[in-house]
């Protein structure tokens, strides 16, 4: 073992790896890595080094010696947490002011990356009111009061817009200015507005509705005397009658479970919760509606994770040239949904409900 007055973070991890192996001979490098928070290759390399030489220090290097000692590294890590230090240059200036040590922003960046830090923007989450938090807790408690397998007999429905062109920020690439990639995008990308239901046993086919490019509603707004621009409650009744309920019945019947007891869960979109549609669900879904979904709570729904998974898969496929190709690619992605993903989603609902109660209704993430 190496004993030093000041050791670096990397040396501390090496010591932990050696210590774990000495006290747990049966542990693999992967298990030790998970235990101390680093990768398998790091553990394997330093266990081998210690076994061969009895040492875990870095070998002498011919390059420039490290500028920042352990105390400086600790200060830089502390400064990185300060609200006024938003860039590597800010941290370098703060370090020079406090310790008299002149560092470049690049040196600070390398050090922070070596410690496992990334420069990330704040994650934006829904702003929840006290009333909404109470509703989330009430919903979670009601769900937990149901029998153990209740979520396995629920079909969760939702809709999403998928774009023909990716509209987010392009991924970065290491390149020279001369070889920098140019991505052309339209100001407004056409979209497909799609509904889908998912259950533990599988997913329904996709239903494209008003909001999809060039798909005009067959229902007219009595006020404007024009077709509805979005999904009308009458169109959602059609979705229930022609799509969700017959396909839900088929899903649970084929699974051999809950065919006469399955329930449907939907969000609070205006077209969904009209008295007409709620009555239709109660009369035609064997188990009726599961629970009233709390407002502003996408993090509680596992289908949001599935939409994200589908979006990633979609943009890894060949580029779509038109709306029809987009629809074909979406159905291709839907058919590739692994059953284990759905199983984990629904079996993980209990943990989601417990987590939101633990946080007193606050945002739990996805």
BALOBA-1460 file (C-alpha; in Angstrom, 3 decimals):
// residues 366
<rec num="1" residu="x" x="0.000" y="0.000" z="0.000"/>
<rec num="2" residu="x" x="1.186" y="3.511" z="-0.733"/>
<rec num="3" residu="x" x="0.865" y="5.994" z="2.080"/>
<rec num="4" residu="x" x="1.210" y="9.647" z="1.259"/>
<rec num="5" residu="x" x="0.370" y="12.836" z="3.003"/>
<rec num="6" residu="x" x="-1.557" y="14.056" z="-0.032"/>
<rec num="7" residu="x" x="-2.963" y="11.651" z="-2.596"/>
<rec num="8" residu="x" x="-4.828" y="12.461" z="-5.762"/>
<rec num="9" residu="x" x="-8.357" y="11.329" z="-6.501"/>
<rec num="10" residu="x" x="-7.019" y="8.759" z="-8.993"/>
<rec num="11" residu="x" x="-4.643" y="7.321" z="-6.401"/>
<rec num="12" residu="x" x="-7.509" y="7.116" z="-3.923"/>
<rec num="13" residu="x" x="-9.525" y="5.048" z="-6.411"/>
<rec num="14" residu="x" x="-6.528" y="2.762" z="-6.969"/>
<rec num="15" residu="x" x="-6.215" y="2.239" z="-3.231"/>
<rec num="16" residu="x" x="-9.918" y="1.454" z="-2.972"/>
<rec num="17" residu="x" x="-9.642" y="-1.086" z="-5.809"/>
<rec num="18" residu="x" x="-6.705" y="-2.866" z="-4.160"/>
<rec num="19" residu="x" x="-8.430" y="-2.763" z="-0.766"/>
<rec num="20" residu="x" x="-11.642" y="-4.273" z="-2.205"/>
<rec num="21" residu="x" x="-9.724" y="-7.085" z="-3.880"/>
<rec num="22" residu="x" x="-7.762" y="-7.892" z="-0.719"/>
<rec num="23" residu="x" x="-10.937" y="-8.175" z="1.342"/>
<rec num="24" residu="x" x="-13.129" y="-9.734" z="-1.359"/>
<rec num="25" residu="x" x="-11.014" y="-12.183" z="-3.345"/>
<rec num="26" residu="x" x="-14.012" y="-13.483" z="-5.309"/>
<rec num="27" residu="x" x="-14.993" y="-10.044" z="-6.637"/>
<rec num="28" residu="x" x="-14.406" y="-9.435" z="-10.331"/>
<rec num="29" residu="x" x="-12.944" y="-6.236" z="-11.750"/>
<rec num="30" residu="x" x="-16.419" y="-5.265" z="-12.981"/>
<rec num="31" residu="x" x="-17.966" y="-5.669" z="-9.539"/>
<rec num="32" residu="x" x="-15.157" y="-3.691" z="-7.879"/>
<rec num="33" residu="x" x="-15.570" y="-0.978" z="-10.514"/>
<rec num="34" residu="x" x="-19.289" y="-0.666" z="-9.789"/>
<rec num="35" residu="x" x="-18.573" y="-0.562" z="-6.061"/>
<rec num="36" residu="x" x="-16.037" y="2.289" z="-6.229"/>
<rec num="37" residu="x" x="-17.510" y="4.125" z="-9.234"/>
<rec num="38" residu="x" x="-15.085" y="3.519" z="-12.089"/>
<rec num="39" residu="x" x="-14.791" y="1.246" z="-15.105"/>
<rec num="40" residu="x" x="-13.565" y="-2.336" z="-15.298"/>
<rec num="41" residu="x" x="-10.417" y="-1.514" z="-17.304"/>
<rec num="42" residu="x" x="-9.219" y="0.942" z="-14.648"/>
<rec num="43" residu="x" x="-9.609" y="-1.671" z="-11.900"/>
<rec num="44" residu="x" x="-7.999" y="-4.440" z="-13.940"/>
<rec num="45" residu="x" x="-4.985" y="-2.285" z="-14.876"/>
<rec num="46" residu="x" x="-4.201" y="-1.179" z="-11.334"/>
<rec num="47" residu="x" x="-4.810" y="-4.574" z="-9.735"/>
<rec num="48" residu="x" x="-2.347" y="-6.066" z="-12.215"/>
<rec num="49" residu="x" x="0.180" y="-3.276" z="-11.531"/>
<rec num="50" residu="x" x="-0.111" y="-3.770" z="-7.782"/>
<rec num="51" residu="x" x="0.246" y="-7.543" z="-8.112"/>
<rec num="52" residu="x" x="3.374" y="-7.210" z="-10.278"/>
<rec num="53" residu="x" x="5.155" y="-4.322" z="-8.528"/>
<rec num="54" residu="x" x="3.375" y="-3.746" z="-5.215"/>
<rec num="55" residu="x" x="3.000" y="-0.113" z="-6.280"/>
<rec num="56" residu="x" x="0.099" y="2.038" z="-7.516"/>
<rec num="57" residu="x" x="1.970" y="5.282" z="-8.240"/>
<rec num="58" residu="x" x="2.177" y="6.735" z="-11.733"/>
<rec num="59" residu="x" x="5.333" y="5.861" z="-13.639"/>
<rec num="60" residu="x" x="7.823" y="8.725" z="-14.164"/>
<rec num="61" residu="x" x="6.861" y="10.772" z="-17.192"/>
<rec num="62" residu="x" x="8.992" y="12.743" z="-19.583"/>
<rec num="63" residu="x" x="6.415" y="15.472" z="-20.042"/>
<rec num="64" residu="x" x="5.760" y="18.632" z="-18.043"/>
<rec num="65" residu="x" x="5.078" y="17.949" z="-14.356"/>
<rec num="66" residu="x" x="1.547" y="18.431" z="-13.082"/>
<rec num="67" residu="x" x="0.898" y="22.032" z="-12.083"/>
<rec num="68" residu="x" x="-1.946" y="21.496" z="-9.649"/>
<rec num="69" residu="x" x="-1.247" y="19.516" z="-6.494"/>
<rec num="70" residu="x" x="-3.914" y="17.717" z="-4.438"/>
<rec num="71" residu="x" x="-4.864" y="20.883" z="-2.528"/>
<rec num="72" residu="x" x="-5.275" y="22.841" z="-5.780"/>
<rec num="73" residu="x" x="-7.350" y="20.031" z="-7.292"/>
<rec num="74" residu="x" x="-9.666" y="20.047" z="-4.294"/>
<rec num="75" residu="x" x="-10.056" y="23.836" z="-4.535"/>
<rec num="76" residu="x" x="-10.840" y="23.630" z="-8.258"/>
<rec num="77" residu="x" x="-13.509" y="20.999" z="-7.567"/>
<rec num="78" residu="x" x="-14.991" y="23.250" z="-4.887"/>
<rec num="79" residu="x" x="-14.890" y="26.311" z="-7.149"/>
<rec num="80" residu="x" x="-16.690" y="24.385" z="-9.891"/>
<rec num="81" residu="x" x="-19.726" y="24.202" z="-7.591"/>
<rec num="82" residu="x" x="-19.888" y="27.979" z="-7.047"/>
<rec num="83" residu="x" x="-22.718" y="29.737" z="-8.920"/>
<rec num="84" residu="x" x="-20.379" y="32.492" z="-10.153"/>
<rec num="85" residu="x" x="-17.976" y="29.992" z="-11.747"/>
<rec num="86" residu="x" x="-19.813" y="28.895" z="-14.887"/>
<rec num="87" residu="x" x="-16.778" y="28.356" z="-17.139"/>
<rec num="88" residu="x" x="-13.279" y="26.894" z="-16.899"/>
<rec num="89" residu="x" x="-11.857" y="30.407" z="-17.239"/>
<rec num="90" residu="x" x="-13.922" y="31.565" z="-14.236"/>
<rec num="91" residu="x" x="-12.611" y="28.648" z="-12.170"/>
<rec num="92" residu="x" x="-9.015" y="29.348" z="-13.239"/>
<rec num="93" residu="x" x="-9.365" y="33.015" z="-12.232"/>
<rec num="94" residu="x" x="-10.902" y="32.043" z="-8.889"/>
<rec num="95" residu="x" x="-8.068" y="29.581" z="-8.223"/>
<rec num="96" residu="x" x="-5.409" y="32.169" z="-9.048"/>
<rec num="97" residu="x" x="-7.080" y="34.711" z="-6.770"/>
<rec num="98" residu="x" x="-7.275" y="32.258" z="-3.850"/>
<rec num="99" residu="x" x="-4.075" y="30.230" z="-4.237"/>
<rec num="100" residu="x" x="-1.876" y="32.360" z="-6.450"/>
<rec num="101" residu="x" x="-1.663" y="29.471" z="-8.892"/>
<rec num="102" residu="x" x="-1.939" y="30.480" z="-12.540"/>
<rec num="103" residu="x" x="-3.803" y="27.916" z="-14.624"/>
<rec num="104" residu="x" x="-5.260" y="27.996" z="-18.114"/>
<rec num="105" residu="x" x="-8.874" y="27.211" z="-18.828"/>
<rec num="106" residu="x" x="-7.718" y="24.138" z="-20.768"/>
<rec num="107" residu="x" x="-5.862" y="22.791" z="-17.740"/>
<rec num="108" residu="x" x="-8.951" y="23.253" z="-15.581"/>
<rec num="109" residu="x" x="-11.126" y="21.549" z="-18.209"/>
<rec num="110" residu="x" x="-8.819" y="18.533" z="-18.400"/>
<rec num="111" residu="x" x="-8.718" y="18.238" z="-14.618"/>
<rec num="112" residu="x" x="-12.501" y="18.399" z="-14.281"/>
<rec num="113" residu="x" x="-13.005" y="15.819" z="-17.030"/>
<rec num="114" residu="x" x="-10.489" y="13.564" z="-15.338"/>
<rec num="115" residu="x" x="-12.592" y="13.783" z="-12.186"/>
<rec num="116" residu="x" x="-15.668" y="12.676" z="-14.121"/>
<rec num="117" residu="x" x="-17.361" y="16.085" z="-14.382"/>
<rec num="118" residu="x" x="-19.146" y="17.375" z="-17.476"/>
<rec num="119" residu="x" x="-20.210" y="20.896" z="-18.405"/>
<rec num="120" residu="x" x="-24.001" y="20.496" z="-18.535"/>
<rec num="121" residu="x" x="-26.830" y="22.982" z="-18.672"/>
<rec num="122" residu="x" x="-29.511" y="22.835" z="-15.994"/>
<rec num="123" residu="x" x="-32.257" y="20.296" z="-16.644"/>
<rec num="124" residu="x" x="-35.615" y="21.976" z="-17.116"/>
<rec num="125" residu="x" x="-38.492" y="20.229" z="-15.340"/>
<rec num="126" residu="x" x="-42.172" y="21.105" z="-14.882"/>
<rec num="127" residu="x" x="-42.895" y="23.757" z="-12.262"/>
<rec num="128" residu="x" x="-45.318" y="22.130" z="-9.868"/>
<rec num="129" residu="x" x="-47.732" y="24.003" z="-7.630"/>
<rec num="130" residu="x" x="-48.570" y="22.840" z="-4.105"/>
<rec num="131" residu="x" x="-51.959" y="21.664" z="-5.361"/>
<rec num="132" residu="x" x="-50.357" y="19.649" z="-8.158"/>
<rec num="133" residu="x" x="-47.876" y="18.038" z="-5.757"/>
<rec num="134" residu="x" x="-50.718" y="16.993" z="-3.458"/>
<rec num="135" residu="x" x="-52.579" y="15.526" z="-6.454"/>
<rec num="136" residu="x" x="-49.470" y="13.548" z="-7.456"/>
<rec num="137" residu="x" x="-49.110" y="12.092" z="-3.962"/>
<rec num="138" residu="x" x="-52.819" y="11.244" z="-3.856"/>
<rec num="139" residu="x" x="-52.553" y="9.490" z="-7.222"/>
<rec num="140" residu="x" x="-49.470" y="7.511" z="-6.144"/>
<rec num="141" residu="x" x="-51.072" y="6.372" z="-2.900"/>
<rec num="142" residu="x" x="-54.246" y="5.321" z="-4.715"/>
<rec num="143" residu="x" x="-52.193" y="3.338" z="-7.248"/>
<rec num="144" residu="x" x="-50.255" y="1.570" z="-4.478"/>
<rec num="145" residu="x" x="-53.480" y="0.591" z="-2.740"/>
<rec num="146" residu="x" x="-54.455" y="-1.465" z="-5.772"/>
<rec num="147" residu="x" x="-53.461" y="-5.118" z="-5.905"/>
<rec num="148" residu="x" x="-49.865" y="-6.075" z="-6.597"/>
<rec num="149" residu="x" x="-50.244" y="-6.722" z="-10.341"/>
<rec num="150" residu="x" x="-52.587" y="-3.822" z="-11.069"/>
<rec num="151" residu="x" x="-50.260" y="-2.088" z="-13.548"/>
<rec num="152" residu="x" x="-49.909" y="-5.299" z="-15.533"/>
<rec num="153" residu="x" x="-53.579" y="-5.081" z="-16.449"/>
<rec num="154" residu="x" x="-53.434" y="-1.415" z="-17.503"/>
<rec num="155" residu="x" x="-52.991" y="-0.064" z="-21.016"/>
<rec num="156" residu="x" x="-51.495" y="3.424" z="-20.986"/>
<rec num="157" residu="x" x="-52.328" y="5.624" z="-23.974"/>
<rec num="158" residu="x" x="-50.739" y="8.828" z="-25.188"/>
<rec num="159" residu="x" x="-49.916" y="10.838" z="-28.302"/>
<rec num="160" residu="x" x="-46.770" y="12.427" z="-29.672"/>
<rec num="161" residu="x" x="-45.627" y="14.532" z="-32.621"/>
<rec num="162" residu="x" x="-42.754" y="13.013" z="-34.601"/>
<rec num="163" residu="x" x="-40.923" y="15.352" z="-36.969"/>
<rec num="164" residu="x" x="-39.750" y="14.585" z="-40.486"/>
<rec num="165" residu="x" x="-36.521" y="16.477" z="-39.759"/>
<rec num="166" residu="x" x="-34.645" y="16.499" z="-36.468"/>
<rec num="167" residu="x" x="-35.067" y="20.010" z="-35.051"/>
<rec num="168" residu="x" x="-32.697" y="19.840" z="-32.087"/>
<rec num="169" residu="x" x="-29.097" y="20.983" z="-31.950"/>
<rec num="170" residu="x" x="-26.837" y="18.784" z="-34.143"/>
<rec num="171" residu="x" x="-24.363" y="16.555" z="-32.347"/>
<rec num="172" residu="x" x="-20.829" y="17.916" z="-32.094"/>
<rec num="173" residu="x" x="-17.936" y="16.399" z="-34.045"/>
<rec num="174" residu="x" x="-14.173" y="16.781" z="-33.829"/>
<rec num="175" residu="x" x="-13.146" y="18.426" z="-37.079"/>
<rec num="176" residu="x" x="-11.356" y="21.379" z="-38.638"/>
<rec num="177" residu="x" x="-13.287" y="24.480" z="-39.752"/>
<rec num="178" residu="x" x="-12.776" y="23.337" z="-43.342"/>
<rec num="179" residu="x" x="-14.349" y="19.930" z="-42.714"/>
<rec num="180" residu="x" x="-17.186" y="21.143" z="-40.475"/>
<rec num="181" residu="x" x="-20.461" y="19.454" z="-41.411"/>
<rec num="182" residu="x" x="-23.312" y="21.601" z="-42.733"/>
<rec num="183" residu="x" x="-26.872" y="20.504" z="-41.931"/>
<rec num="184" residu="x" x="-29.752" y="22.057" z="-43.866"/>
<rec num="185" residu="x" x="-33.085" y="22.236" z="-42.074"/>
<rec num="186" residu="x" x="-36.457" y="23.781" z="-42.853"/>
<rec num="187" residu="x" x="-37.799" y="26.533" z="-40.635"/>
<rec num="188" residu="x" x="-40.836" y="24.386" z="-39.832"/>
<rec num="189" residu="x" x="-40.667" y="20.606" z="-40.160"/>
<rec num="190" residu="x" x="-43.765" y="18.625" z="-41.074"/>
<rec num="191" residu="x" x="-44.916" y="16.208" z="-38.416"/>
<rec num="192" residu="x" x="-46.912" y="13.069" z="-37.748"/>
<rec num="193" residu="x" x="-49.332" y="13.210" z="-34.799"/>
<rec num="194" residu="x" x="-49.609" y="9.653" z="-33.569"/>
<rec num="195" residu="x" x="-51.521" y="7.816" z="-30.832"/>
<rec num="196" residu="x" x="-50.414" y="4.522" z="-29.308"/>
<rec num="197" residu="x" x="-51.364" y="2.340" z="-26.373"/>
<rec num="198" residu="x" x="-48.822" y="0.261" z="-24.439"/>
<rec num="199" residu="x" x="-49.273" y="-2.512" z="-21.906"/>
<rec num="200" residu="x" x="-47.083" y="-5.055" z="-20.161"/>
<rec num="201" residu="x" x="-47.927" y="-7.538" z="-22.929"/>
<rec num="202" residu="x" x="-47.280" y="-5.308" z="-25.960"/>
<rec num="203" residu="x" x="-48.204" y="-2.176" z="-27.879"/>
<rec num="204" residu="x" x="-51.066" y="-1.268" z="-30.188"/>
<rec num="205" residu="x" x="-50.453" y="-0.229" z="-33.761"/>
<rec num="206" residu="x" x="-50.001" y="3.476" z="-34.461"/>
<rec num="207" residu="x" x="-52.988" y="5.716" z="-35.138"/>
<rec num="208" residu="x" x="-52.270" y="8.905" z="-37.081"/>
<rec num="209" residu="x" x="-54.691" y="11.709" z="-36.295"/>
<rec num="210" residu="x" x="-55.338" y="15.364" z="-37.043"/>
<rec num="211" residu="x" x="-52.089" y="17.294" z="-36.640"/>
<rec num="212" residu="x" x="-50.356" y="14.954" z="-39.063"/>
<rec num="213" residu="x" x="-49.167" y="16.748" z="-42.209"/>
<rec num="214" residu="x" x="-52.018" y="17.139" z="-44.733"/>
<rec num="215" residu="x" x="-54.461" y="15.180" z="-42.573"/>
<rec num="216" residu="x" x="-57.588" y="17.308" z="-42.159"/>
<rec num="217" residu="x" x="-60.163" y="16.637" z="-39.462"/>
<rec num="218" residu="x" x="-63.523" y="15.424" z="-40.705"/>
<rec num="219" residu="x" x="-65.179" y="17.280" z="-37.827"/>
<rec num="220" residu="x" x="-66.079" y="20.966" z="-37.974"/>
<rec num="221" residu="x" x="-65.675" y="23.547" z="-35.231"/>
<rec num="222" residu="x" x="-69.170" y="25.053" z="-34.763"/>
<rec num="223" residu="x" x="-67.685" y="28.437" z="-33.893"/>
<rec num="224" residu="x" x="-65.342" y="28.916" z="-36.850"/>
<rec num="225" residu="x" x="-67.290" y="26.652" z="-39.248"/>
<rec num="226" residu="x" x="-63.936" y="25.143" z="-40.241"/>
<rec num="227" residu="x" x="-62.365" y="21.747" z="-39.596"/>
<rec num="228" residu="x" x="-60.720" y="21.429" z="-36.208"/>
<rec num="229" residu="x" x="-56.990" y="22.142" z="-36.348"/>
<rec num="230" residu="x" x="-56.285" y="19.708" z="-33.521"/>
<rec num="231" residu="x" x="-57.804" y="16.522" z="-32.188"/>
<rec num="232" residu="x" x="-61.507" y="17.036" z="-31.493"/>
<rec num="233" residu="x" x="-63.365" y="15.025" z="-28.864"/>
<rec num="234" residu="x" x="-65.406" y="13.361" z="-31.621"/>
<rec num="235" residu="x" x="-62.224" y="12.181" z="-33.346"/>
<rec num="236" residu="x" x="-60.908" y="10.820" z="-30.062"/>
<rec num="237" residu="x" x="-64.144" y="8.854" z="-29.684"/>
<rec num="238" residu="x" x="-63.338" y="7.315" z="-33.076"/>
<rec num="239" residu="x" x="-59.820" y="6.477" z="-31.845"/>
<rec num="240" residu="x" x="-61.331" y="4.724" z="-28.819"/>
<rec num="241" residu="x" x="-63.937" y="2.841" z="-30.863"/>
<rec num="242" residu="x" x="-61.807" y="1.852" z="-33.853"/>
<rec num="243" residu="x" x="-58.375" y="1.527" z="-32.285"/>
<rec num="244" residu="x" x="-57.666" y="1.506" z="-28.560"/>
<rec num="245" residu="x" x="-60.529" y="-0.649" z="-27.291"/>
<rec num="246" residu="x" x="-60.469" y="-3.402" z="-29.960"/>
<rec num="247" residu="x" x="-56.656" y="-3.585" z="-29.928"/>
<rec num="248" residu="x" x="-56.582" y="-3.493" z="-26.127"/>
<rec num="249" residu="x" x="-59.027" y="-6.411" z="-26.021"/>
<rec num="250" residu="x" x="-56.836" y="-8.304" z="-28.484"/>
<rec num="251" residu="x" x="-53.627" y="-7.606" z="-26.528"/>
<rec num="252" residu="x" x="-54.943" y="-8.931" z="-23.228"/>
<rec num="253" residu="x" x="-56.840" y="-11.831" z="-24.817"/>
<rec num="254" residu="x" x="-53.702" y="-13.017" z="-26.636"/>
<rec num="255" residu="x" x="-51.715" y="-12.684" z="-23.403"/>
<rec num="256" residu="x" x="-54.239" y="-14.896" z="-21.609"/>
<rec num="257" residu="x" x="-54.470" y="-12.455" z="-18.708"/>
<rec num="258" residu="x" x="-56.912" y="-9.750" z="-17.613"/>
<rec num="259" residu="x" x="-58.996" y="-10.024" z="-20.803"/>
<rec num="260" residu="x" x="-62.158" y="-9.286" z="-18.833"/>
<rec num="261" residu="x" x="-60.569" y="-6.872" z="-16.333"/>
<rec num="262" residu="x" x="-58.038" y="-4.732" z="-18.190"/>
<rec num="263" residu="x" x="-58.159" y="-0.991" z="-17.611"/>
<rec num="264" residu="x" x="-57.190" y="2.063" z="-19.621"/>
<rec num="265" residu="x" x="-55.081" y="5.001" z="-18.427"/>
<rec num="266" residu="x" x="-54.941" y="8.309" z="-20.301"/>
<rec num="267" residu="x" x="-53.750" y="11.835" z="-19.583"/>
<rec num="268" residu="x" x="-55.832" y="14.980" z="-19.110"/>
<rec num="269" residu="x" x="-55.949" y="16.338" z="-22.658"/>
<rec num="270" residu="x" x="-59.300" y="18.179" z="-23.127"/>
<rec num="271" residu="x" x="-60.495" y="15.764" z="-25.837"/>
<rec num="272" residu="x" x="-59.760" y="12.785" z="-23.564"/>
<rec num="273" residu="x" x="-61.679" y="13.754" z="-20.457"/>
<rec num="274" residu="x" x="-64.962" y="14.996" z="-21.927"/>
<rec num="275" residu="x" x="-68.005" y="13.383" z="-20.256"/>
<rec num="276" residu="x" x="-68.855" y="11.644" z="-23.526"/>
<rec num="277" residu="x" x="-65.456" y="9.954" z="-23.858"/>
<rec num="278" residu="x" x="-65.139" y="9.095" z="-20.159"/>
<rec num="279" residu="x" x="-68.590" y="7.461" z="-20.311"/>
<rec num="280" residu="x" x="-67.580" y="5.591" z="-23.469"/>
<rec num="281" residu="x" x="-64.473" y="4.199" z="-21.725"/>
<rec num="282" residu="x" x="-66.495" y="3.174" z="-18.673"/>
<rec num="283" residu="x" x="-69.012" y="1.338" z="-20.862"/>
<rec num="284" residu="x" x="-66.612" y="-0.362" z="-23.290"/>
<rec num="285" residu="x" x="-63.316" y="-1.023" z="-21.474"/>
<rec num="286" residu="x" x="-63.804" y="-4.138" z="-19.271"/>
<rec num="287" residu="x" x="-62.196" y="-2.587" z="-16.181"/>
<rec num="288" residu="x" x="-63.008" y="1.030" z="-17.042"/>
<rec num="289" residu="x" x="-60.601" y="3.896" z="-16.464"/>
<rec num="290" residu="x" x="-57.724" y="3.198" z="-14.067"/>
<rec num="291" residu="x" x="-57.226" y="6.491" z="-12.197"/>
<rec num="292" residu="x" x="-57.519" y="10.206" z="-12.909"/>
<rec num="293" residu="x" x="-54.015" y="11.208" z="-14.038"/>
<rec num="294" residu="x" x="-52.509" y="14.101" z="-12.030"/>
<rec num="295" residu="x" x="-51.875" y="17.276" z="-14.067"/>
<rec num="296" residu="x" x="-48.382" y="18.322" z="-15.178"/>
<rec num="297" residu="x" x="-46.977" y="14.853" z="-14.514"/>
<rec num="298" residu="x" x="-45.262" y="13.403" z="-17.595"/>
<rec num="299" residu="x" x="-42.520" y="12.004" z="-15.351"/>
<rec num="300" residu="x" x="-44.970" y="9.532" z="-13.823"/>
<rec num="301" residu="x" x="-45.869" y="7.951" z="-17.158"/>
<rec num="302" residu="x" x="-43.565" y="5.229" z="-18.549"/>
<rec num="303" residu="x" x="-44.837" y="5.845" z="-22.088"/>
<rec num="304" residu="x" x="-42.801" y="9.071" z="-22.106"/>
<rec num="305" residu="x" x="-39.669" y="6.918" z="-21.826"/>
<rec num="306" residu="x" x="-40.926" y="4.789" z="-24.698"/>
<rec num="307" residu="x" x="-41.522" y="7.848" z="-26.901"/>
<rec num="308" residu="x" x="-37.927" y="8.944" z="-26.250"/>
<rec num="309" residu="x" x="-36.654" y="5.470" z="-27.108"/>
<rec num="310" residu="x" x="-38.628" y="5.489" z="-30.355"/>
<rec num="311" residu="x" x="-37.398" y="8.977" z="-31.263"/>
<rec num="312" residu="x" x="-33.767" y="7.889" z="-30.867"/>
<rec num="313" residu="x" x="-34.336" y="4.748" z="-32.924"/>
<rec num="314" residu="x" x="-36.193" y="6.708" z="-35.605"/>
<rec num="315" residu="x" x="-33.330" y="9.128" z="-36.213"/>
<rec num="316" residu="x" x="-30.829" y="6.279" z="-36.493"/>
<rec num="317" residu="x" x="-32.697" y="4.953" z="-39.523"/>
<rec num="318" residu="x" x="-32.380" y="6.238" z="-43.077"/>
<rec num="319" residu="x" x="-33.539" y="9.825" z="-43.568"/>
<rec num="320" residu="x" x="-37.210" y="10.245" z="-44.388"/>
<rec num="321" residu="x" x="-38.038" y="12.099" z="-47.588"/>
<rec num="322" residu="x" x="-41.760" y="12.642" z="-46.997"/>
<rec num="323" residu="x" x="-44.549" y="12.082" z="-44.504"/>
<rec num="324" residu="x" x="-45.388" y="8.620" z="-45.856"/>
<rec num="325" residu="x" x="-41.825" y="7.432" z="-45.323"/>
<rec num="326" residu="x" x="-41.919" y="8.900" z="-41.820"/>
<rec num="327" residu="x" x="-45.043" y="6.844" z="-41.065"/>
<rec num="328" residu="x" x="-43.386" y="3.698" z="-42.409"/>
<rec num="329" residu="x" x="-40.264" y="4.249" z="-40.289"/>
<rec num="330" residu="x" x="-42.381" y="4.856" z="-37.190"/>
<rec num="331" residu="x" x="-44.239" y="1.597" z="-37.653"/>
<rec num="332" residu="x" x="-40.907" y="-0.145" z="-38.226"/>
<rec num="333" residu="x" x="-39.614" y="1.254" z="-34.930"/>
<rec num="334" residu="x" x="-42.830" y="0.294" z="-33.117"/>
<rec num="335" residu="x" x="-42.511" y="-3.299" z="-34.273"/>
<rec num="336" residu="x" x="-38.950" y="-3.414" z="-32.882"/>
<rec num="337" residu="x" x="-39.955" y="-2.507" z="-29.296"/>
<rec num="338" residu="x" x="-38.389" y="-5.237" z="-27.122"/>
<rec num="339" residu="x" x="-40.817" y="-6.969" z="-24.723"/>
<rec num="340" residu="x" x="-38.313" y="-6.602" z="-21.880"/>
<rec num="341" residu="x" x="-38.525" y="-2.816" z="-22.235"/>
<rec num="342" residu="x" x="-42.287" y="-2.918" z="-21.694"/>
<rec num="343" residu="x" x="-41.941" y="-5.385" z="-18.816"/>
<rec num="344" residu="x" x="-39.435" y="-3.138" z="-17.041"/>
<rec num="345" residu="x" x="-41.598" y="-0.072" z="-17.650"/>
<rec num="346" residu="x" x="-44.701" y="-1.520" z="-16.044"/>
<rec num="347" residu="x" x="-42.961" y="-3.416" z="-13.260"/>
<rec num="348" residu="x" x="-41.152" y="-0.171" z="-12.408"/>
<rec num="349" residu="x" x="-44.377" y="1.746" z="-11.779"/>
<rec num="350" residu="x" x="-44.462" y="0.738" z="-8.115"/>
<rec num="351" residu="x" x="-41.032" y="2.339" z="-7.612"/>
<rec num="352" residu="x" x="-42.215" y="5.522" z="-9.377"/>
<rec num="353" residu="x" x="-45.210" y="5.776" z="-7.085"/>
<rec num="354" residu="x" x="-43.077" y="5.219" z="-3.983"/>
<rec num="355" residu="x" x="-40.568" y="7.810" z="-5.173"/>
<rec num="356" residu="x" x="-43.143" y="10.562" z="-5.722"/>
<rec num="357" residu="x" x="-44.542" y="9.940" z="-2.234"/>
<rec num="358" residu="x" x="-41.019" y="10.049" z="-0.788"/>
<rec num="359" residu="x" x="-40.457" y="13.436" z="-2.493"/>
<rec num="360" residu="x" x="-43.833" y="14.783" z="-1.325"/>
<rec num="361" residu="x" x="-45.071" y="15.090" z="-4.893"/>
<rec num="362" residu="x" x="-41.981" y="16.743" z="-6.356"/>
<rec num="363" residu="x" x="-40.578" y="15.927" z="-9.817"/>
<rec num="364" residu="x" x="-38.962" y="12.475" z="-9.859"/>
<rec num="365" residu="x" x="-37.277" y="12.496" z="-13.268"/>
<rec num="366" residu="x" x="-37.694" y="9.738" z="-15.864"/>
